[in-house]
Amino acid sequence: MSNHKSAKKRIRQTARRTEVNGARRSSVRTAIKLVEKAILAGDKAAAAAALKSAEPQMMRSAQLGIFHKNTVARKVSRLSAGIKALV
């Protein structure tokens, strides 16, 4: 355990940030799963609506450094291609 006041504060900040990032990561993953579920069901309108609400969350998480920006771009691209492939 650290003895310096600044190191103790850093530990507190890291713990709080880890908790917040975990919650954000979880909500993004849930949003992605909703889009994938709609694609598998073959419901193009529901999938498009789910992607429309998921994409801002995904981009925000990339901007905050929770996910890498290329990972988010790849996922958005694949999801939109999956929706486009629906008849």
N, C-alpha and C positions, 0 to 999 in steps of 0.2 A: 504494500500500500504506500502511496505517496505521502510525503510529509509537507510539501510546499502547498501553500494556499491556492496558488494558481493551478497547480496540477490537480488538486481536489475539485476545483471548479470545472476544469476541463473534463474530468471524469463524469461529473453531473451533466454537463452539456452534451457529452457524447451519448450518455444513456438516454437522455430525453430525445435527441435527434434520431437515435436508432429506433426508438419506439414510434416516432412520427413517420419515419421512412418506411418502417414495416407495415404500418397501417395503409400508407399510400400505395405501396407495392401490392398489398393484398387487394385493395379496391380496384387497381388497374387490372390485375389478373382476373378478378371476378368479371369485370366489364368485357375483357377479351373472351372469356368463357361464354358469356351471354351471346356474343356475336357468333362464335363458333357453333353454339347450340342452334341458333336460328338458321345458320347456313346448312347444318346437317338436317334440319327439319324441312328445308327447301322453301322457307318463307322469306322471299326476297325483300318484301317491305319491312318486316320485323328486323331482318338482319341489317338493312340499311339504316334503320332508326337506331339500332343498338350501336352500330359503328359511329354514327353521328354523335352519340353521347360519349362513346368510349375514346374517340380520337383526341379530343381536347385534354382528357385526363392523361392519356399516354404521352402526348407532346409536353404537357406540363411536367410530368415525371422525368422526362428526358432533360428538360431544361434545368430541373433541380438536381440532376445527377443521380437520380434513383436508378434509372436504366440508362444504358448508353444510347446515344441518339441514333446510331445506325441500327441497333436492335429494334427500337421503336419504329423506325422508318420501314424496316423489313417486315415487321408484324402488320403494320397498317397496309403496306403494299399487298401482302398475301391475303389479308382479310378482304380488302376491296376487290382483289382478283377473284376470290372465292364467291363474293356477292355477284360480281359481273358474270361469272360462269353459270349462275342460276338462270333457269328459263322462266 
